[in-house]
């Protein structure tokens, strides 16, 4: 976005450290990390792993004849969000 704005103004592109320099000179902004990097969680963000998991869910639904209305969506804290988290 910054490069598009500069190009529109006929200027050069931003530098390599532009983002960190911008945060440093803008006191209203801060950077911080919410939590430590979790290697196990990162492995579970692999699209192939996720696809295999959904295939397993769909196969289980088909095997046991589970109706869509019987599928509930909960987060990690067991908070109820929606009736179904899967598109059939």
Protein Blocks (a to p, Z undefined) as FASTA:
>chain_A
ZZmmmmmnopacddfklmmmmmmmmmkbccddfbdcdfklmmmmpmklmmmmmmmmmmmm
mmnopafklpccddfkopafbfblcdZZ
